[in-house]
Amino acid sequence: MTFVVPTTLANAADYGSFASGPTPANIDAILRSCTTLVLAATKMDLYAVDPETGLATDPATANALRDATCIQAQAWVRLGIDPATGGVMESSKIARSKKIGSASIEYADSEVQATVQVRKAAFTGLVPEALQFLRTRGLAGFAPRAAWGPRLHPGWYWQ
């Protein structure tokens, strides 16, 4: 049996109507990468999908997946995460103090490290808001949900 895994759960128009602020030029790449994280978080969930697209057929499930993808994408945009970096976390140093006389600059390394850790967590997993959004809608559970009845519906598969 073969199945299709969707490339994206949301599009630029979905993001534009969901997020506040301008839509970045690389939003398609961001949504594609955020889709991967949402699908990974919901891999234990069982729901009906269209066999041609791999998208959820239940509107409530499809909307939850779309909105969680947009929540994650909005976090990436605000944190300045670009999927084109391939997981490399770029950071800039924040000057804690400056001296004019001997031209000395001191950086607040703890602040830089904290920022890098937040960005790394958001790049490799769902931000808390996206995860809680899915969980309040019955998705992103910790164990597989079984379908009731003698056998699974033929249009259902593990995502």
N, C-alpha and C positions, 0 to 999 in steps of 0.2 A: 504494500500500500504506500503510495506517495502522497505527500501533502505539501501545500504551499505555505511558506512563512512570509508574512507581509513585510515589505521593505520599510513602509512607513504607516503609522497609525493616525497621523495628522498631517495636514498640508499647511502651506504658508497662509492661506485664508483663515484656517482654523486658528493658527497662532495669532494672526492679526486681530481677530475678534476677541481672543482670549486675553492677550497680554496688554499691559499698558506700556506706552512708549513705542518708539519706531521699530519696525521689523528689520533685522540685520540682513545684509546681502547674502550671507551664507546660511540662511534659515533652513533651506532644504537639507543641507548636510547636518545641521544641528538636529533637526527633527528625525532624520534617519538614524543618527547615533542614539538619540534619546529613545527611539522606538526599540532598539536593541535592549536597553536597560529595562524598559517596561515589560517587554516580552520575557526577559530573564526573571523578573520579579513575579510574573504570573505563570511561570512554567508548570506549576502544580495545579493550576486551575483548569477545570473542564468546562468548555462552553462550545456551542455550535458555531461552525465557521462555514463560510462560502468556500467550496472546494477549488474555485478558480482563483480567488484572491487571498484566501487565508484570513480574511477579516471576519470578526464576530458578526453573526447575523442578528443577534438580539440587540435592539437599539440601546438599551440601558448599558449593556456590557461594552458595546462599541463606543458609546459616549464616554464611559469611564476610562477606557483605554486611551481614547483621543485626548481627553482632558488631562490625564496624568502625564501624557507625553508633552503636552503644552506647558504644564507646571514645571516639568524637568527642564524643558527648553528655556523657559523664562529664567530659571535659576542659572542656567549656563550663560545666558546673555548677560545677566547682571553680574556674574562672576568673571566674565570675560573669557570663558572657556571656548576654545575653537577646536572642533574635532580634527581639523587638518594638522594639528600638532602631534597627532598620533600618541597621545597620552603623556607627552612631555609637558610638565607643568612649568610654565614660565612665571617668573615673579620679579617684581622690582623691589629694590630696597627702599625703606622709609627712613629718612634722616631723623634721628632723635635729637641731635644737637649739632651745631655748627660753630666754628671759631673763625673769626676773620684774621686775627693776628698771625697765627701759624698755619692757617688753612687746614684745620682739622675737622673731619666729619665723623660722626658716630652713628651707626645704624642700630635700629631696634630689631635685633635678630629674632627675638621671641615673637614679635608682631608679624614679621615676614614668615616665620615657620608656621604660625597659626593660620595665616592666610593660605599658605601652600597646602596645609592639611585639609582645610575646608574645601579648597578647589579639587584636591585629589579625591576626597570622599564623594563629591558631586560628580566627578568624571567617571568614577568606577561603580557607582551605585546610585539608587534613587535618593533624592533629597527627602527629608522627613515628610514634608507636605505632600509630595507625590505618593509616597508609600502609604501614608495614612488615608489619603484620598481613595486609593484602591481598596484598602482594607475596610473602610466604612461602606464600601459597595460590594463587599463579599469576595473580593479578589486579593491576590498576593498573600494567600494563606501559607501555613507551614506544612501542611500535609495534603495529599490528593483528596479531592472530594469525589465520592463515588456516586454514580448515577443509579437511581433506584430502578428496579425491574430486573428481568432475567438476563438482559444483555444491554450493552451500550447502544444508543441510537447510532445508526450508520454514519450520520453526518458529524459525529462528535469525535474528537481525538485529543490527546494530551498536547497542550501547547508548551 
